[in-house]
Amino acid sequence: MTNIIAQTDFNLQVECLFAEHSGCAFAALRFAEPKFSLFVEGETVLAEPKGSPRFPYGTFCELEEALTGNELEAHMWHWLRSGEAYDQFLGMNVCRFGC
């Protein structure tokens, strides 16, 4: 069985990706796609750009309503720090790590 990245490591790496690309780049309204998704390879979190083969297997924040500017940035930090991003990553990868 492959080891799953710990939440603290996941969050630290995502914080760096937010600083590099902005948290807003990992969010989109429902049924839309963001600029990047978060994909984990081994113990490294990557920003997979839209259009890459791994993009659909990554996770991102799906927004219920349009947010902009500081409101969106605050929402993204909450999504990360509340554990929602990590839980979503785990949910999408249960079979990958457990089957």
C-alpha positions in Angstrom: 0.0 0.0 0.0 1.2 3.5 -0.9 1.6 6.0 2.0 -0.8 8.8 2.0 0.6 12.3 2.4 -0.1 13.7 5.9 -2.5 16.6 6.2 0.1 19.0 7.6 2.5 18.3 4.7 -0.4 18.6 2.2 -1.5 22.0 3.7 2.1 23.4 3.8 2.7 22.5 0.1 -0.7 23.8 -0.9 0.0 27.1 0.9 3.2 27.4 -1.3 1.1 26.7 -4.4 -1.4 29.3 -3.4 1.4 31.8 -3.0 2.8 30.9 -6.4 -0.5 30.8 -8.4 -3.0 32.4 -6.0 -5.6 30.4 -4.2 -8.2 31.7 -6.7 -6.5 29.6 -9.4 -7.8 26.4 -7.7 -11.5 27.4 -7.5 -14.3 27.4 -10.0 -18.1 27.6 -10.0 -20.0 24.3 -10.1 -19.7 22.6 -13.5 -16.7 24.8 -14.5 -13.0 24.1 -14.2 -10.3 26.2 -12.5 -6.9 27.0 -14.0 -5.3 24.3 -11.8 -6.2 21.3 -9.8 -4.2 19.9 -6.8 -2.6 16.5 -7.7 -0.5 14.4 -5.3 2.4 12.4 -6.7 4.1 10.4 -3.9 4.4 13.0 -1.1 4.5 16.0 -3.4 1.5 18.2 -4.1 1.5 19.6 -7.7 -0.5 22.3 -9.5 -1.8 20.5 -12.5 -2.8 22.9 -15.2 -6.2 22.7 -17.0 -5.7 20.5 -20.0 -3.0 18.2 -18.6 -3.8 14.5 -18.5 -3.8 14.4 -14.6 -5.9 17.6 -14.2 -9.2 15.7 -13.9 -7.8 13.5 -11.2 -6.8 16.4 -9.0 -9.0 18.3 -6.5 -10.1 21.9 -6.5 -12.7 24.1 -4.6 -16.1 24.0 -6.2 -17.9 27.2 -5.5 -21.7 27.4 -5.0 -21.7 31.1 -5.9 -19.4 33.5 -7.6 -16.8 35.1 -5.3 -14.1 37.6 -6.2 -11.1 39.3 -4.8 -10.5 39.2 -1.0 -13.7 37.2 -0.5 -12.6 34.4 -2.8 -9.1 34.4 -1.4 -10.4 34.1 2.2 -12.8 31.3 1.1 -9.8 29.4 -0.4 -7.7 29.7 2.8 -10.7 28.5 4.8 -11.2 25.6 2.4 -7.5 24.6 3.0 -7.2 25.2 6.7 -10.5 23.7 7.7 -9.4 20.4 6.2 -11.9 20.4 3.5 -9.3 20.4 0.7 -7.5 17.4 2.3 -10.7 15.5 2.9 -11.7 16.1 -0.7 -8.3 14.8 -1.9 -8.7 11.7 0.2 -12.2 11.1 -1.0 -11.1 11.3 -4.6 -8.2 8.9 -4.0 -9.6 6.2 -1.8 -9.2 3.5 -4.4 -5.8 4.8 -5.5 -4.4 4.4 -2.0 -6.6 1.5 -0.7 -7.4 -0.9 -3.5 
